[in-house]
Amino acid sequence: MTFAMGGMGRTGVLPDNVAQGGNASGMIELRGGLPFERADSAITLQLPWNASWDVRYQFISEDTFVPAVAGQFMLGAAQPALLASLAATKTFGKVSLTGLASTGHVNEQLWRPGSGPYSGESETLAKDVYAWGGGIEVEASPIHRLFAGLLAWNNAHEQEAPARKDGEFHVDEGVSWFITAGLRIVWKQPPPPRPAGALTVLRGYLLQEPANNRFELGQPGLFRAVVLTDAFTKAVRDGKTASLKELKAGIAVLVQGIPLPQPSTFLARTIELQGP
């Protein structure tokens, strides 16, 4: 769970006789992670501009050479908007760098100075946007992170919907630049610890189809044991992660497990699938 507070500044691209919600806004974001740490969702408020809701999913886990790649879908809640983004993040110690590209359709309220966003001297400006930019995040402490970003909007296919007939403002925005900076507070709930105990290695064949998180393992004339699995049990094949669904009767496996009080019963920590 993260809570971010910051500010956003926007370069002035409108003519002097047209106003909007100011070139700067406050920003509040509440973001929560979903299972497997591969996805999260957030509600973002940008006052006085808009509110939005988004879902982000990570496609690739970051390693030494490959950045984490994520797709993001954003829906405007206060002003109609629909945006889709693709981002890549690379971490260097306590510093994370992110590059982003997005496209979508947004609506903004414009008005004449001295009036208001819903007066007779106002209009809704609908436009397609093509955005690109980047950001940096620095871990200042285990729970505090400082962030800053720069984003460019290239506005295209603008369409004006004035409050009164023939009241178009004839706006041509071109490229808008956004600068953001702020503080993010992070809460992490650590996973429960794995059960403790000395590991025992068993090599044999599955004597039955696994059911109810358990199966029988053995070698004729040598041993026969019951192996239990839980949420921490990991399956591997040729050094790569495999699925427990690949466990079938007759397959050869190497099990690292913890002996349980009941004789010939083990709790599996790692199951290595062997053979075809």
C-alpha positions in Angstrom: 0.0 0.0 0.0 1.4 3.4 -0.9 0.2 7.0 -0.3 1.6 9.8 -2.4 1.4 13.5 -1.9 2.8 15.9 -4.5 2.3 18.7 -6.9 2.0 19.0 -10.7 2.9 21.9 -12.8 1.8 22.4 -16.4 3.2 24.8 -19.0 0.9 27.4 -20.2 -0.3 26.6 -23.7 -3.7 28.4 -23.9 -4.3 31.9 -25.3 -4.7 34.7 -22.8 -8.5 34.9 -23.3 -9.0 31.3 -22.2 -8.7 29.9 -18.7 -8.6 26.4 -17.1 -8.0 25.0 -13.6 -4.6 26.7 -13.2 -1.2 25.7 -14.4 -0.5 23.9 -11.1 -2.5 21.4 -9.0 -2.1 19.3 -5.9 -2.0 15.6 -6.3 -3.0 12.8 -3.9 -2.7 9.1 -4.8 -3.7 6.0 -2.9 -2.4 2.8 -4.4 -2.7 -0.8 -3.3 -1.0 -4.0 -4.5 -2.9 -7.0 -5.7 -1.7 -10.7 -5.3 1.7 -11.8 -6.4 3.1 -8.3 -6.4 2.5 -8.2 -10.2 -0.5 -5.8 -10.2 -1.8 -2.8 -8.4 -4.7 -0.3 -8.6 -5.0 3.3 -7.5 -7.3 6.3 -7.1 -5.6 9.6 -8.0 -7.0 13.1 -7.3 -5.5 16.1 -9.1 -7.1 19.2 -7.7 -8.5 21.3 -9.3 -8.3 19.3 -12.4 -9.7 15.8 -12.1 -9.9 12.4 -10.5 -9.0 9.1 -12.0 -8.8 5.3 -11.3 -6.3 3.0 -12.8 -5.1 -0.6 -12.9 -1.5 -1.5 -13.6 -0.1 -5.0 -14.4 3.6 -6.0 -14.6 4.4 -8.3 -17.5 8.2 -8.9 -16.9 10.0 -9.4 -13.6 13.1 -7.1 -13.3 16.5 -8.8 -13.3 20.1 -7.7 -13.7 19.7 -6.7 -17.4 15.9 -6.6 -18.1 13.7 -3.8 -16.8 10.3 -4.4 -15.3 7.6 -3.7 -18.0 4.1 -2.7 -17.0 0.9 -1.9 -18.8 -1.5 0.7 -17.3 -5.2 1.4 -17.9 -6.6 4.7 -16.6 -10.3 5.9 -16.5 -11.2 9.5 -15.7 -13.7 9.7 -12.9 -14.5 13.5 -12.7 -13.8 14.4 -16.3 -14.2 11.7 -19.0 -10.9 10.3 -19.9 -9.5 7.0 -21.2 -5.7 6.4 -21.3 -3.5 3.3 -21.8 0.2 3.4 -21.0 3.3 1.2 -21.3 6.1 1.8 -18.8 9.6 0.3 -18.2 11.3 0.6 -14.8 15.0 -0.2 -13.9 16.3 -0.1 -10.4 19.8 0.8 -9.4 20.1 0.3 -5.6 17.8 2.9 -4.0 17.1 4.7 -7.3 14.5 3.7 -9.8 14.2 5.2 -13.3 11.0 4.8 -15.4 10.2 5.6 -19.0 6.6 5.9 -20.2 4.6 6.2 -23.4 0.8 6.4 -23.5 -2.2 7.3 -25.7 -5.8 8.0 -25.1 -8.8 10.4 -25.2 -9.4 13.1 -22.6 -11.8 16.0 -21.9 -11.0 19.3 -20.3 -13.1 22.2 -19.2 -12.2 25.7 -20.5 -13.8 29.1 -19.8 -13.3 32.8 -20.3 -11.5 34.7 -17.5 -14.0 36.0 -15.0 -16.6 33.3 -15.7 -16.6 29.6 -14.6 -16.1 26.1 -15.9 -19.9 25.6 -16.3 -21.0 29.1 -17.3 -22.3 30.2 -20.6 -18.7 31.3 -21.5 -17.2 27.8 -21.2 -16.7 24.7 -23.3 -15.6 21.1 -23.2 -12.4 20.4 -25.1 -12.2 16.8 -26.2 -8.9 15.6 -27.7 -6.6 12.6 -28.4 -3.3 12.7 -26.6 0.0 11.0 -27.3 2.3 11.2 -24.3 5.8 10.3 -23.4 8.1 11.0 -20.5 10.0 9.6 -17.6 10.5 9.8 -13.8 12.9 9.0 -11.0 12.2 7.7 -7.5 14.7 7.7 -4.6 14.3 5.6 -1.5 15.0 8.0 1.4 14.1 5.5 4.1 12.4 2.1 4.2 9.0 3.8 4.1 9.7 7.2 2.4 10.4 7.7 -1.3 10.9 10.9 -3.2 9.7 11.1 -6.8 9.8 13.5 -9.7 8.7 13.2 -13.3 8.4 15.0 -16.7 5.7 14.2 -19.1 4.8 15.6 -22.5 1.3 15.6 -24.1 1.0 16.0 -27.8 -2.6 17.0 -28.3 -4.3 16.0 -31.6 -7.8 15.9 -33.1 -9.2 18.5 -30.8 -13.0 19.0 -30.8 -14.7 21.8 -28.9 -18.2 21.6 -27.4 -19.2 25.1 -26.3 -21.9 25.9 -23.7 -23.7 28.2 -26.2 -24.0 27.8 -30.0 -21.2 29.2 -32.1 -19.1 29.9 -29.0 -16.0 27.9 -29.8 -12.7 29.2 -28.4 -10.7 27.9 -31.4 -8.0 26.4 -29.2 -4.9 24.8 -30.7 -2.9 23.5 -27.8 0.0 21.6 -29.4 2.3 20.1 -26.9 1.8 20.4 -23.1 4.5 19.7 -20.5 3.8 18.4 -17.0 6.3 18.4 -14.1 5.5 16.3 -11.0 7.3 15.9 -7.7 6.4 14.7 -4.2 6.7 12.1 -1.4 5.4 8.5 -1.5 4.9 6.6 1.8 5.0 2.8 1.5 3.5 0.1 3.7 4.5 -3.5 3.1 3.1 -6.5 4.9 5.8 -9.3 4.9 4.7 -12.8 4.0 4.3 -15.3 6.8 7.5 -17.1 7.6 8.0 -20.6 6.2 7.7 -23.5 8.6 11.0 -24.2 10.2 12.7 -27.6 10.3 15.5 -29.7 9.0 15.1 -30.7 5.3 15.1 -34.4 4.3 15.6 -35.5 0.7 13.4 -38.2 -0.9 13.9 -39.6 -4.4 11.2 -41.8 -5.9 8.0 -42.1 -8.0 4.5 -40.8 -7.5 2.4 -43.8 -6.6 -0.9 -42.0 -7.1 -2.4 -38.9 -8.5 -2.0 -35.9 -6.1 -5.3 -35.0 -4.4 -6.1 -32.7 -1.5 -2.5 -31.3 -1.4 -1.0 -34.7 -0.8 0.4 -37.7 -2.7 2.2 -41.0 -2.0 5.9 -41.2 -3.0 8.1 -44.4 -3.0 10.4 -46.9 -4.5 9.3 -50.6 -4.6 11.0 -52.5 -1.8 12.7 -49.4 -0.4 10.3 -46.9 1.1 6.8 -45.5 0.9 5.9 -42.1 2.3 3.1 -39.5 2.2 4.2 -36.0 0.9 2.1 -32.9 1.8 2.2 -29.6 -0.1 1.2 -26.1 0.9 1.4 -22.5 -0.5 5.2 -22.4 0.0 5.9 -25.6 -2.0 7.8 -24.9 -5.2 8.1 -27.1 -8.2 11.1 -27.0 -10.6 12.2 -28.7 -13.8 15.7 -28.3 -15.3 16.3 -25.4 -12.9 13.2 -23.5 -14.0 9.9 -23.0 -12.2 7.3 -25.6 -13.0 3.7 -26.2 -12.0 2.4 -28.6 -9.4 -0.2 -29.6 -11.9 2.6 -31.5 -13.8 2.7 -34.0 -10.9 1.2 -37.3 -12.3 1.3 -40.9 -11.1 4.5 -42.6 -12.2 6.6 -39.5 -12.6 10.0 -39.4 -10.9 10.7 -36.6 -8.5 13.2 -35.4 -6.0 11.6 -33.9 -2.9 13.1 -31.7 -0.3 10.8 -31.7 2.7 10.4 -31.4 6.4 9.6 -34.6 8.4 6.4 -34.3 10.4 5.5 -36.0 13.7 3.4 -38.6 11.9 5.7 -41.4 10.7 6.7 -41.4 7.0 5.0 -38.1 6.4 6.8 -35.0 5.0 5.9 -31.4 4.1 7.4 -30.6 0.7 9.4 -27.4 0.3 10.8 -28.1 -3.2 9.7 -30.8 -5.7 12.1 -31.3 -8.6 10.4 -33.1 -11.6 12.7 -35.5 -13.4 12.4 -37.3 -16.7 10.0 -36.4 -19.5 
